[in-house]
Structures are given as C-alpha cells and as structure tokens.
Amino acid sequence: MPYAVISDRGKQYTVRPGERVRLDSREGSPGDKVVFEHVLLVGGEAGPKAGAPEVSGARVEGTLLAHGRAKKLVVYKIKRRKGYRRKQGHRQGYTDVRIDAVTGA
C-alpha cells in the first residue's frame, strides 16, 4: 500500500490513501479537493523514494471533509508570592481531510 510524508504549513504528516488526517485550519468548504505538492517521501511496492528536499512529480490528493475546533487547552500562569495568576483558554482550529490518492511512487 502506498504512503507518503507530506509537509503542510511547517508540519509533517504520514498519510495513506483512505485515511483521515487532521490538519491545521485551511480555506475551503466540505467536498473541495485538496492537492499537496510538498511531498518529502513516497513509499510503495518498490520501496521508499526520498526527495532532496521534495520528490519531483509526486503529489497527494485529498478531499476536505469538515472544519472544527479541538478540545479546550487551559493555560494557567502563576508567580509565587506575588498574587499573580492568569487563566486563559485556547481552542485550536482544524480541518479534516480524507486522503484519496498518492501518486509518484
């Protein structure tokens, strides 16, 4: 089964056809096609093919499924003996993408 390592907005993901990947938020509506051109490694029947830094001619295609926000992360700052306390919450936005095809293997 083919697989690939892609780079998207400074993060790397290992993907296979048919699986869902949760990426940082991106533009688009559910059902839109997404193409990843920054493919760092492609593996398949013949073995892995690494790029320097990218594999030429390789691409990964996917379908945008949904947008959402992750669970709340609580950021709590405190300085001892000073009465300084700050509580802040953060929810990171994400986009779910289904990987349809890995080409260039």
C-alpha positions in Angstrom: 0.0 0.0 0.0 1.5 3.4 -1.0 2.2 6.0 1.6 3.8 9.5 1.7 5.2 12.0 4.1 3.9 15.5 3.3 4.8 18.9 4.6 1.9 21.3 5.2 2.4 24.7 6.9 5.6 23.7 8.7 4.3 20.3 10.0 4.9 16.8 8.6 2.3 14.1 8.2 2.5 10.5 7.2 -0.5 9.7 5.0 -2.0 6.7 3.2 -5.0 6.5 0.8 -8.3 6.2 2.5 -7.3 7.6 5.9 -8.4 10.8 7.6 -5.8 13.4 8.6 -6.4 16.4 10.9 -4.5 19.4 9.6 -4.3 23.0 10.8 -7.2 25.1 9.6 -7.3 25.9 5.9 -9.7 27.7 3.5 -12.4 25.8 1.6 -15.7 24.1 2.1 -16.5 20.5 2.7 -16.3 18.5 -0.5 -13.5 20.6 -2.0 -10.4 18.8 -3.5 -7.0 19.5 -1.9 -3.7 18.8 -3.5 -0.4 18.6 -1.6 2.6 19.3 -3.7 5.2 19.3 -0.9 5.9 15.5 -0.8 9.1 14.7 1.1 9.0 10.9 0.8 6.9 8.3 -1.1 6.8 4.6 -0.4 5.2 1.7 -2.1 5.8 -1.7 -3.7 9.3 -0.7 -4.9 10.4 0.8 -1.6 10.7 4.3 -0.3 11.8 7.2 -2.5 13.1 10.2 -0.6 13.4 13.7 -2.0 16.0 16.3 -1.6 14.0 18.1 -0.2 10.9 17.1 -2.2 10.2 14.2 -4.5 9.7 15.6 -8.0 6.5 14.7 -9.7 4.9 13.3 -6.5 1.6 14.6 -5.3 -1.1 13.7 -2.7 -4.7 14.4 -3.4 -7.5 14.6 -0.8 -11.0 15.8 -0.1 -11.8 18.3 2.6 -14.3 16.8 5.0 -15.1 19.2 7.8 -13.8 22.1 9.9 -13.8 22.1 13.7 -12.1 23.1 16.9 -10.1 20.9 19.3 -10.8 20.5 23.0 -10.0 23.4 25.2 -6.5 23.7 26.5 -6.2 25.7 29.7 -3.1 28.0 30.1 -2.5 28.9 33.7 0.3 31.3 34.7 1.3 31.9 38.3 4.2 33.6 40.1 4.7 32.5 43.6 4.3 35.0 46.5 3.2 37.9 44.1 -0.5 37.3 43.8 -0.1 36.9 40.0 -2.5 34.5 38.4 -3.8 34.4 34.9 -6.1 31.7 33.4 -6.7 31.6 29.7 -8.3 29.0 27.4 -7.4 28.1 23.8 -9.1 26.0 21.2 -7.1 25.2 18.0 -8.9 25.1 14.8 -8.5 22.1 12.5 -9.6 20.7 9.1 -10.3 17.1 8.5 -9.0 15.8 5.1 -9.5 12.3 3.6 -6.6 11.2 1.5 -7.8 9.9 -1.9 -4.6 9.2 -3.8 -0.8 9.1 -3.5 1.0 9.4 -6.9 4.7 9.3 -7.7 5.6 6.0 -6.0 
